[in-house]
Structures are given as structure tokens and as C-alpha cells.
């Protein structure tokens, strides 16, 4: 079930119940426009990754600004996005299982749907499902360009999968999925550039072998928030898939950028209340069920002199930092936390509370929260 929102339109930020997931709308809209302007200048399409926000209301804003569609990772996410009015969705993941394939084929009756493959079994299951549903699917062959996760190892495997696809009239070979996730959080610009050059070499080699085989590759799609400028400038990728750019998080904040690189702004916060002052420690009402710590503890920009010490299920603990005197903070004070990792943090909440100028302006349901199947 979806719980009632922790706020109402027109409420002041300090009246919002906590823990709550806050979107600072000015920064959010700045980020939306910044990416679209960069993509247009580079001549590449944008297909933002909706696994970040899981929210059709945000996806519709991205499409309205010029995105060709969105990405997601799960069939259930795609179902929620299509139900919310998105008519072009690419699942940047492998789908295995007859039940999932049948749901995907049924969804393709209502929208343009793409999916990735890296194994013959996936193609077999998709072919059976679309034949039964009499629908078509766009199918992308995923290349392992350095992530070390899914994807084929080279052109030979990719060509074999495309030959299998071409024998199925309802499956359309749509291109390559070439995403290097590990490159997104390499801290130095030259590290990220080397990683993308390595990925580019793999893609170019595959493109040449496909050309020699007389097979057109309509699209090379990939890239993320940490490297999108590199892929967009490569003349190899013609579609980019950033997701976190709309929100940013503490982990992305640790990346060092090139001097001329545009900077996205933090727009996502977990609003939390100080509920106890326990012997000089501040206790917050937001713990592991309100933010993810897989990329570290939240950053607290409005609590100078305090450091995030630990988290339990329902509580966060702040200790005075040793380097500077801690600003006194009273019980009842509300603090905005920048999560370490935005994507899994979003999946813990039912609502985005959109705030502008300290006043609640919008409430967006996180429709695909928990959509992991």
C-alpha cells in the first residue's frame, strides 16, 4: 500500500512530518535542463534511467523536456512507468523466466518496450512470449565494457545472438547496451576518461565486425551521470542514460570534476528530526529504513561541527566533530540529510515532497517503490 504523504501542498518545510524525502525543486529543474542542453549540444539522445526515481511524474517531466523515453531495470518498474503514461521504456537488464517474459510481451501491446540480452535462453523465452502475445520487442545485445557484470565478451557472441534474433520476426535487433557502471564513481577525471576509452575500444571493435558482417547497429546506448560527457563526445554512443543527475548524492559529491565540467546540484534530501540529545550526542528519527548507507553515511550540510557517527533501523546518531566546535542544535530541530546513494534511498519512501522557497509545492508518489521483480 501507499501511505499518506508526510506533507500537504502549501505547508512550510518545517511542518513536514519526518522522515520525509524532499526534492528541492529549483535545483531539480536546473539539473533536468542542464543535462538536456548538454545532450542537444553533443547531438545525442537522452534516455534517463528511471531506476533512480521510480516515479512516472518525474519521467513525464524528462520526456517533456526532450528525452526519447526512459530506462529501468525490472519488468515491474516498466509496468509502473507505462501505467503512468510513459510510452517508450528500455529495460537495461536481462529478463529470465517465462512469467517475466509473458508480462513483458503483454506490456509491449501498450508501449514500445526494449530489453537486453546476453544469452540464448533469454532470446528463446522472449521469442515464445511475443509469439503468444503477437507483439514485438526491441532487443539490445549487452556488451561487457568493463563493468564485469552482465554482457557478452565480444563480437563473436554478439553476432551469434543477433543471428538468433533475426530468426524471430517479432524480435527487433535495436543495438548495443554499453554501460560502464564502475566508471561512474572513479574519483579522478583521468580515471573516468581511461575507463570510457577502454569501453569505447570494445564497442568500436564490435561495430567494425558487425559492419563486416553486413549488420547495421541502430543504436549504442549507455553512459551515466559520472561519465555522460565522455560518451556524448565520443561519436560512438548516440544515446545516453544518466539517472542520478536529477538528485545527486554524497557519493557523487566525492567525484572530482574537470574545471570546465557543468555541476549538477544536490536536490534530494531526507528530512529528519532531532528527537534526543543523549549526553552530547544528537539522535535523529531517520535510520537505515530512511536512507541507504551502501555508499557511506549521509552528509548534513546544515549541522556544522557534527558528524554522522552511526545508524540503526530507526535512528541516526550525530557526534561532535573533533575539528570544529559543534553548533548547538535543539531537540525538535529538523535537518536535511544528503543520502550517500540516491537510488536505494528513494526505494525506501512512498512520496517525493517537492519544495520551493521553503514551501511544499508538489507531492509525487514513488509508484515503483519495491518494484524489484
Protein Blocks (a to p, Z undefined) as FASTA:
>chain_A
ZZddfbdehiafklpccddddddfklmmmmmmmmmmmmmmnopacdddfklnopaklmmm
mmmnopabdcdfbfklmmmmmmnopabdcdfbddedjklmmmmmmmmmmoccddddfbfk
lmmmmmmmmmmnopaddddddddehnopaddfbfklmmmmmmmmmmpmkbccfbjcdddf
klmmgfbfklmmmmmmmmmmmmmmmmmmmmmnopacfbaceddfklmmmmmmnomagcdc
bfklmnopfklmmpccdfklccdddfbdcddddfbdeehiacdfbdfklbccknopaddf
klghiacfbdcfkbccddddfkbccddddehiacddddfblklmmmmpfbdcddeehiaf
bdcddfkgoiaZZ
